[in-house]
Amino acid sequence: MSCSRRKFVQIFGAGAAGLLLPPLSASLLAKEKVSSFSNAYALPPLDNGKRQGNQVTFNLTMQRGKMSFFPGVATSTLGINSPYLGPVLRAKRGDTVSLNVQNRIGEESTLHWHGFTLPAVADGGPHQRIASGKTWNATFQIRQPASTLWYHSHQYHGTGEQVYKGMAGLFYIDDENTSRQSLPTTYGVDDLPVVIQDRAFQRNGEFRYLGMMPERMQGMHGDTLLINGVVTPTLKAQKTLIRLRLLNGSNARIYNLAFHDHRPFYVIAGDCGLLASPVRMNRIRLAPGERAEVLVDLSDRSPVILKTLKGAIQTTGMMGMMMNRMNNDREFAIMQIDPRQAESSSYRIPGVLLHPAPLSVTNAVVTRPMKMNMAMMGGMGMMGGGSRHDGFTINGRSFDRQRIDFSVKRGSTEIWEVSNSSMLPHPFHVHNVQFQVLDRNGRPPYAHERGLKDTILVNPDEVVRILVPFRYYADSQNPYMYHCHNLEHEDQGMMGQFTVV
Ligand SMILES: [Cu+2]
């Protein structure tokens, strides 16, 4: 028996795989839709908070709602100050933000500020629980460069479902360079948020979340693409050069984004800030949790379709074959951009960008392995349908809220060696830090991955080394999380926690 075959049997059980595969792949194929881009792009509300000098207060209410993703069909949703998703919050480096989060969804939740450096008590991870009916306050100073961050539920064993229903939004940071950059920056005009999510729907219009066992293994994939909560919309571009702030806000789907005419675009920022100079690409892979800011030249005034291509996922062994059979790795239209009425932009693609200084590797004190794996230990865990399993691990251990996995020293910088010995890719995310990618299997990182990041995709059999600084906050009691940002993997235990002391 080959190694991959043995792993496959460990995960699925010898007899079960053949029985489970055909119905699911058939139903996915039958539901394939062709979009006519008849919906209009939706611009999320912009919330600058209530400002007094450098103190900015945001009032956020987690709420239940109904959304009509399809005409005449209502879907039950979660949102923040909205039925589905939340506003784009915006503040500046140096501001102290005070976020009041009121929970009115009727169940416990949390709200995590993804990508921020902040005190552990303000992080919004699974320890900062907000009981139904209560309000939680997070206050912290913004001490990092201009970037496109986001916020989302981080509920213990419930992150996947709450985010899927809509508990997420974007958070922009500006800095002293924002107005000095020669970049489009007018919200809703030439600077546009694009939150990409895939969803599955039941016949009655409700979201379908986690049915069959393979979905628990791969994470939840849907066959309908939502952009800012709208099914495959058309964006009527107002300018001939636009900046798209792309967030993969999906639970598990990895995208391989490109335009239908293969026109180039220019990546100007990754997760946590601008790159040294724009990187010309014609496709970009974006894993759950990752962001990319791109400039798109529309001066030919021809409508273009943003798609995700096949080949987004690198897998090995039987799991790879299975993912192909289930059609998770396939082409989707995401959004149409129609620039026929666009005004000429005064911006051009800049040669260089005012970017954050790179981190120095010379003062790294510790090299720490981070081994991600998914292997079934009990055999029946996945079949049982529960959310607690021992099969999703980092360094051989599944998440335990009572166990602090390790501590790091405040002011130190570490090298983390993130590896993946499973058959599926895993996007690895660390709270409280902006890290730098050193190498992928010993090779230099891709040009667009050379800025500061908080999430990095690690493919099967890959080792990615990252340089991780712990700059400011020490707290021996309250931990930060590190985890796979495939939310189903996270919920099933591919997560750990560390303190800064
Ligand atoms: Cu994972």
Residues whose N, C-alpha, C, O or C-beta is under 5 A from the ligand:
A	BS01	CU	P425 H426 C484 N486 H489
